[in-house]
Amino acid sequence: MAALVLRPGCRLDGPALYHHVEQLLPPYAWPRFLRLQERLAMTETFKQQKVRLAQEGCDPACVPDPLFLLDETTKAYVPLGPALWEGVLDGRLRI
């Protein structure tokens, strides 16, 4: 998962981001999940709080931030809702 902060007034363009990731990273390094945040949570020493994010996971029922899933069939990042999450959990959707 990657945590992103968008510039004010910008929206996530799922197909464009997929194309960007496809061009710059090898397939094994593509983030399968994205989490949009208002700001990155930092410690007092200006380190990102990655452990807390990892503990929260990517269950849309538990995470308050918008989540997106890499969908290789549509070549885009798509919003991750409860139905898609259930597909990931039971193996219908392969990540």
Chimera marker file (.cmm) of the C-alpha trace (Angstrom):
<marker_set name="trace">
<marker id="1" x="0.000" y="0.000" z="0.000" r="1" g="1" b="0" radius="0.5"/>
<marker id="2" x="1.042" y="3.559" z="-0.653" r="1" g="1" b="0" radius="0.5"/>
<marker id="3" x="-0.296" y="6.575" z="1.223" r="1" g="1" b="0" radius="0.5"/>
<marker id="4" x="-0.822" y="9.669" z="-0.913" r="1" g="1" b="0" radius="0.5"/>
<marker id="5" x="-1.622" y="13.302" z="-0.229" r="1" g="1" b="0" radius="0.5"/>
<marker id="6" x="-3.105" y="15.136" z="-3.202" r="1" g="1" b="0" radius="0.5"/>
<marker id="7" x="-2.633" y="18.823" z="-3.855" r="1" g="1" b="0" radius="0.5"/>
<marker id="8" x="-5.641" y="20.926" z="-2.867" r="1" g="1" b="0" radius="0.5"/>
<marker id="9" x="-8.292" y="20.837" z="-5.576" r="1" g="1" b="0" radius="0.5"/>
<marker id="10" x="-6.830" y="17.768" z="-7.297" r="1" g="1" b="0" radius="0.5"/>
<marker id="11" x="-8.502" y="14.392" z="-7.725" r="1" g="1" b="0" radius="0.5"/>
<marker id="12" x="-7.013" y="10.948" z="-8.205" r="1" g="1" b="0" radius="0.5"/>
<marker id="13" x="-7.045" y="9.926" z="-11.866" r="1" g="1" b="0" radius="0.5"/>
<marker id="14" x="-6.988" y="6.120" z="-11.617" r="1" g="1" b="0" radius="0.5"/>
<marker id="15" x="-6.114" y="5.319" z="-15.258" r="1" g="1" b="0" radius="0.5"/>
<marker id="16" x="-3.417" y="8.030" z="-15.463" r="1" g="1" b="0" radius="0.5"/>
<marker id="17" x="-1.811" y="6.906" z="-12.204" r="1" g="1" b="0" radius="0.5"/>
<marker id="18" x="-1.846" y="3.287" z="-13.403" r="1" g="1" b="0" radius="0.5"/>
<marker id="19" x="-0.072" y="4.345" z="-16.613" r="1" g="1" b="0" radius="0.5"/>
<marker id="20" x="2.484" y="6.361" z="-14.617" r="1" g="1" b="0" radius="0.5"/>
<marker id="21" x="3.231" y="3.443" z="-12.277" r="1" g="1" b="0" radius="0.5"/>
<marker id="22" x="3.385" y="1.027" z="-15.218" r="1" g="1" b="0" radius="0.5"/>
<marker id="23" x="5.989" y="3.195" z="-16.970" r="1" g="1" b="0" radius="0.5"/>
<marker id="24" x="8.228" y="3.840" z="-13.949" r="1" g="1" b="0" radius="0.5"/>
<marker id="25" x="8.132" y="0.713" z="-11.777" r="1" g="1" b="0" radius="0.5"/>
<marker id="26" x="8.565" y="-3.007" z="-12.352" r="1" g="1" b="0" radius="0.5"/>
<marker id="27" x="5.298" y="-4.946" z="-11.823" r="1" g="1" b="0" radius="0.5"/>
<marker id="28" x="6.374" y="-6.380" z="-8.474" r="1" g="1" b="0" radius="0.5"/>
<marker id="29" x="6.752" y="-2.822" z="-7.101" r="1" g="1" b="0" radius="0.5"/>
<marker id="30" x="3.311" y="-1.510" z="-8.154" r="1" g="1" b="0" radius="0.5"/>
<marker id="31" x="1.294" y="-0.531" z="-5.074" r="1" g="1" b="0" radius="0.5"/>
<marker id="32" x="-1.761" y="-2.798" z="-5.000" r="1" g="1" b="0" radius="0.5"/>
<marker id="33" x="-3.594" y="-0.482" z="-2.592" r="1" g="1" b="0" radius="0.5"/>
<marker id="34" x="-3.638" y="3.310" z="-2.279" r="1" g="1" b="0" radius="0.5"/>
<marker id="35" x="-4.769" y="5.332" z="0.695" r="1" g="1" b="0" radius="0.5"/>
<marker id="36" x="-5.590" y="9.011" z="0.219" r="1" g="1" b="0" radius="0.5"/>
<marker id="37" x="-4.905" y="11.177" z="3.235" r="1" g="1" b="0" radius="0.5"/>
<marker id="38" x="-5.389" y="14.840" z="4.104" r="1" g="1" b="0" radius="0.5"/>
<marker id="39" x="-1.805" y="14.904" z="5.397" r="1" g="1" b="0" radius="0.5"/>
<marker id="40" x="0.887" y="12.383" z="6.253" r="1" g="1" b="0" radius="0.5"/>
<marker id="41" x="1.051" y="11.520" z="9.936" r="1" g="1" b="0" radius="0.5"/>
<marker id="42" x="4.513" y="12.276" z="11.300" r="1" g="1" b="0" radius="0.5"/>
<marker id="43" x="6.343" y="11.588" z="14.541" r="1" g="1" b="0" radius="0.5"/>
<marker id="44" x="8.009" y="14.298" z="16.623" r="1" g="1" b="0" radius="0.5"/>
<marker id="45" x="11.242" y="13.619" z="14.701" r="1" g="1" b="0" radius="0.5"/>
<marker id="46" x="9.498" y="14.040" z="11.314" r="1" g="1" b="0" radius="0.5"/>
<marker id="47" x="9.357" y="10.346" z="10.404" r="1" g="1" b="0" radius="0.5"/>
<marker id="48" x="6.271" y="8.903" z="8.746" r="1" g="1" b="0" radius="0.5"/>
<marker id="49" x="4.083" y="6.765" z="11.000" r="1" g="1" b="0" radius="0.5"/>
<marker id="50" x="4.213" y="3.711" z="8.744" r="1" g="1" b="0" radius="0.5"/>
<marker id="51" x="3.692" y="1.192" z="11.548" r="1" g="1" b="0" radius="0.5"/>
<marker id="52" x="0.306" y="2.684" z="12.460" r="1" g="1" b="0" radius="0.5"/>
<marker id="53" x="-0.784" y="2.656" z="8.823" r="1" g="1" b="0" radius="0.5"/>
<marker id="54" x="0.297" y="-0.969" z="8.441" r="1" g="1" b="0" radius="0.5"/>
<marker id="55" x="-1.594" y="-1.954" z="11.607" r="1" g="1" b="0" radius="0.5"/>
<marker id="56" x="-4.772" y="-0.295" z="10.336" r="1" g="1" b="0" radius="0.5"/>
<marker id="57" x="-4.545" y="-2.318" z="7.117" r="1" g="1" b="0" radius="0.5"/>
<marker id="58" x="-6.781" y="-1.773" z="4.113" r="1" g="1" b="0" radius="0.5"/>
<marker id="59" x="-10.248" y="-2.899" z="5.227" r="1" g="1" b="0" radius="0.5"/>
<marker id="60" x="-12.617" y="-0.151" z="4.009" r="1" g="1" b="0" radius="0.5"/>
<marker id="61" x="-14.860" y="-0.772" z="7.034" r="1" g="1" b="0" radius="0.5"/>
<marker id="62" x="-12.014" y="0.113" z="9.424" r="1" g="1" b="0" radius="0.5"/>
<marker id="63" x="-10.046" y="2.771" z="7.551" r="1" g="1" b="0" radius="0.5"/>
<marker id="64" x="-11.600" y="6.254" z="7.444" r="1" g="1" b="0" radius="0.5"/>
<marker id="65" x="-9.547" y="7.414" z="4.424" r="1" g="1" b="0" radius="0.5"/>
<marker id="66" x="-10.503" y="6.711" z="0.789" r="1" g="1" b="0" radius="0.5"/>
<marker id="67" x="-8.889" y="3.499" z="-0.468" r="1" g="1" b="0" radius="0.5"/>
<marker id="68" x="-8.153" y="2.404" z="-4.027" r="1" g="1" b="0" radius="0.5"/>
<marker id="69" x="-7.282" y="-0.970" z="-5.523" r="1" g="1" b="0" radius="0.5"/>
<marker id="70" x="-5.042" y="-1.670" z="-8.515" r="1" g="1" b="0" radius="0.5"/>
<marker id="71" x="-7.314" y="-3.245" z="-11.144" r="1" g="1" b="0" radius="0.5"/>
<marker id="72" x="-5.163" y="-4.728" z="-13.894" r="1" g="1" b="0" radius="0.5"/>
<marker id="73" x="-8.173" y="-5.683" z="-16.034" r="1" g="1" b="0" radius="0.5"/>
<marker id="74" x="-9.294" y="-2.051" z="-16.416" r="1" g="1" b="0" radius="0.5"/>
<marker id="75" x="-5.731" y="-0.688" z="-16.070" r="1" g="1" b="0" radius="0.5"/>
<marker id="76" x="-6.735" y="1.773" z="-13.391" r="1" g="1" b="0" radius="0.5"/>
<marker id="77" x="-6.868" y="2.339" z="-9.666" r="1" g="1" b="0" radius="0.5"/>
<marker id="78" x="-10.503" y="1.910" z="-8.635" r="1" g="1" b="0" radius="0.5"/>
<marker id="79" x="-12.246" y="2.837" z="-5.363" r="1" g="1" b="0" radius="0.5"/>
<marker id="80" x="-12.052" y="-0.026" z="-2.860" r="1" g="1" b="0" radius="0.5"/>
<marker id="81" x="-15.449" y="-0.596" z="-1.317" r="1" g="1" b="0" radius="0.5"/>
<marker id="82" x="-16.850" y="-3.434" z="0.797" r="1" g="1" b="0" radius="0.5"/>
<marker id="83" x="-17.820" y="-5.564" z="-2.238" r="1" g="1" b="0" radius="0.5"/>
<marker id="84" x="-14.328" y="-5.426" z="-3.772" r="1" g="1" b="0" radius="0.5"/>
<marker id="85" x="-12.750" y="-6.035" z="-0.368" r="1" g="1" b="0" radius="0.5"/>
<marker id="86" x="-14.853" y="-9.186" z="0.078" r="1" g="1" b="0" radius="0.5"/>
<marker id="87" x="-13.658" y="-10.335" z="-3.349" r="1" g="1" b="0" radius="0.5"/>
<marker id="88" x="-10.049" y="-9.867" z="-2.248" r="1" g="1" b="0" radius="0.5"/>
<marker id="89" x="-10.643" y="-11.747" z="1.014" r="1" g="1" b="0" radius="0.5"/>
<marker id="90" x="-12.374" y="-14.755" z="-0.533" r="1" g="1" b="0" radius="0.5"/>
<marker id="91" x="-9.971" y="-14.974" z="-3.483" r="1" g="1" b="0" radius="0.5"/>
<marker id="92" x="-12.336" y="-13.963" z="-6.297" r="1" g="1" b="0" radius="0.5"/>
<marker id="93" x="-10.106" y="-10.954" z="-6.977" r="1" g="1" b="0" radius="0.5"/>
<marker id="94" x="-6.444" y="-11.695" z="-7.346" r="1" g="1" b="0" radius="0.5"/>
<marker id="95" x="-3.974" y="-9.018" z="-6.308" r="1" g="1" b="0" radius="0.5"/>
<link id1="1" id2="2" r="1" g="1" b="0" radius="0.2"/>
<link id1="2" id2="3" r="1" g="1" b="0" radius="0.2"/>
<link id1="3" id2="4" r="1" g="1" b="0" radius="0.2"/>
<link id1="4" id2="5" r="1" g="1" b="0" radius="0.2"/>
<link id1="5" id2="6" r="1" g="1" b="0" radius="0.2"/>
<link id1="6" id2="7" r="1" g="1" b="0" radius="0.2"/>
<link id1="7" id2="8" r="1" g="1" b="0" radius="0.2"/>
<link id1="8" id2="9" r="1" g="1" b="0" radius="0.2"/>
<link id1="9" id2="10" r="1" g="1" b="0" radius="0.2"/>
<link id1="10" id2="11" r="1" g="1" b="0" radius="0.2"/>
<link id1="11" id2="12" r="1" g="1" b="0" radius="0.2"/>
<link id1="12" id2="13" r="1" g="1" b="0" radius="0.2"/>
<link id1="13" id2="14" r="1" g="1" b="0" radius="0.2"/>
<link id1="14" id2="15" r="1" g="1" b="0" radius="0.2"/>
<link id1="15" id2="16" r="1" g="1" b="0" radius="0.2"/>
<link id1="16" id2="17" r="1" g="1" b="0" radius="0.2"/>
<link id1="17" id2="18" r="1" g="1" b="0" radius="0.2"/>
<link id1="18" id2="19" r="1" g="1" b="0" radius="0.2"/>
<link id1="19" id2="20" r="1" g="1" b="0" radius="0.2"/>
<link id1="20" id2="21" r="1" g="1" b="0" radius="0.2"/>
<link id1="21" id2="22" r="1" g="1" b="0" radius="0.2"/>
<link id1="22" id2="23" r="1" g="1" b="0" radius="0.2"/>
<link id1="23" id2="24" r="1" g="1" b="0" radius="0.2"/>
<link id1="24" id2="25" r="1" g="1" b="0" radius="0.2"/>
<link id1="25" id2="26" r="1" g="1" b="0" radius="0.2"/>
<link id1="26" id2="27" r="1" g="1" b="0" radius="0.2"/>
<link id1="27" id2="28" r="1" g="1" b="0" radius="0.2"/>
<link id1="28" id2="29" r="1" g="1" b="0" radius="0.2"/>
<link id1="29" id2="30" r="1" g="1" b="0" radius="0.2"/>
<link id1="30" id2="31" r="1" g="1" b="0" radius="0.2"/>
<link id1="31" id2="32" r="1" g="1" b="0" radius="0.2"/>
<link id1="32" id2="33" r="1" g="1" b="0" radius="0.2"/>
<link id1="33" id2="34" r="1" g="1" b="0" radius="0.2"/>
<link id1="34" id2="35" r="1" g="1" b="0" radius="0.2"/>
<link id1="35" id2="36" r="1" g="1" b="0" radius="0.2"/>
<link id1="36" id2="37" r="1" g="1" b="0" radius="0.2"/>
<link id1="37" id2="38" r="1" g="1" b="0" radius="0.2"/>
<link id1="38" id2="39" r="1" g="1" b="0" radius="0.2"/>
<link id1="39" id2="40" r="1" g="1" b="0" radius="0.2"/>
<link id1="40" id2="41" r="1" g="1" b="0" radius="0.2"/>
<link id1="41" id2="42" r="1" g="1" b="0" radius="0.2"/>
<link id1="42" id2="43" r="1" g="1" b="0" radius="0.2"/>
<link id1="43" id2="44" r="1" g="1" b="0" radius="0.2"/>
<link id1="44" id2="45" r="1" g="1" b="0" radius="0.2"/>
<link id1="45" id2="46" r="1" g="1" b="0" radius="0.2"/>
<link id1="46" id2="47" r="1" g="1" b="0" radius="0.2"/>
<link id1="47" id2="48" r="1" g="1" b="0" radius="0.2"/>
<link id1="48" id2="49" r="1" g="1" b="0" radius="0.2"/>
<link id1="49" id2="50" r="1" g="1" b="0" radius="0.2"/>
<link id1="50" id2="51" r="1" g="1" b="0" radius="0.2"/>
<link id1="51" id2="52" r="1" g="1" b="0" radius="0.2"/>
<link id1="52" id2="53" r="1" g="1" b="0" radius="0.2"/>
<link id1="53" id2="54" r="1" g="1" b="0" radius="0.2"/>
<link id1="54" id2="55" r="1" g="1" b="0" radius="0.2"/>
<link id1="55" id2="56" r="1" g="1" b="0" radius="0.2"/>
<link id1="56" id2="57" r="1" g="1" b="0" radius="0.2"/>
<link id1="57" id2="58" r="1" g="1" b="0" radius="0.2"/>
<link id1="58" id2="59" r="1" g="1" b="0" radius="0.2"/>
<link id1="59" id2="60" r="1" g="1" b="0" radius="0.2"/>
<link id1="60" id2="61" r="1" g="1" b="0" radius="0.2"/>
<link id1="61" id2="62" r="1" g="1" b="0" radius="0.2"/>
<link id1="62" id2="63" r="1" g="1" b="0" radius="0.2"/>
<link id1="63" id2="64" r="1" g="1" b="0" radius="0.2"/>
<link id1="64" id2="65" r="1" g="1" b="0" radius="0.2"/>
<link id1="65" id2="66" r="1" g="1" b="0" radius="0.2"/>
<link id1="66" id2="67" r="1" g="1" b="0" radius="0.2"/>
<link id1="67" id2="68" r="1" g="1" b="0" radius="0.2"/>
<link id1="68" id2="69" r="1" g="1" b="0" radius="0.2"/>
<link id1="69" id2="70" r="1" g="1" b="0" radius="0.2"/>
<link id1="70" id2="71" r="1" g="1" b="0" radius="0.2"/>
<link id1="71" id2="72" r="1" g="1" b="0" radius="0.2"/>
<link id1="72" id2="73" r="1" g="1" b="0" radius="0.2"/>
<link id1="73" id2="74" r="1" g="1" b="0" radius="0.2"/>
<link id1="74" id2="75" r="1" g="1" b="0" radius="0.2"/>
<link id1="75" id2="76" r="1" g="1" b="0" radius="0.2"/>
<link id1="76" id2="77" r="1" g="1" b="0" radius="0.2"/>
<link id1="77" id2="78" r="1" g="1" b="0" radius="0.2"/>
<link id1="78" id2="79" r="1" g="1" b="0" radius="0.2"/>
<link id1="79" id2="80" r="1" g="1" b="0" radius="0.2"/>
<link id1="80" id2="81" r="1" g="1" b="0" radius="0.2"/>
<link id1="81" id2="82" r="1" g="1" b="0" radius="0.2"/>
<link id1="82" id2="83" r="1" g="1" b="0" radius="0.2"/>
<link id1="83" id2="84" r="1" g="1" b="0" radius="0.2"/>
<link id1="84" id2="85" r="1" g="1" b="0" radius="0.2"/>
<link id1="85" id2="86" r="1" g="1" b="0" radius="0.2"/>
<link id1="86" id2="87" r="1" g="1" b="0" radius="0.2"/>
<link id1="87" id2="88" r="1" g="1" b="0" radius="0.2"/>
<link id1="88" id2="89" r="1" g="1" b="0" radius="0.2"/>
<link id1="89" id2="90" r="1" g="1" b="0" radius="0.2"/>
<link id1="90" id2="91" r="1" g="1" b="0" radius="0.2"/>
<link id1="91" id2="92" r="1" g="1" b="0" radius="0.2"/>
<link id1="92" id2="93" r="1" g="1" b="0" radius="0.2"/>
<link id1="93" id2="94" r="1" g="1" b="0" radius="0.2"/>
<link id1="94" id2="95" r="1" g="1" b="0" radius="0.2"/>
</marker_set>
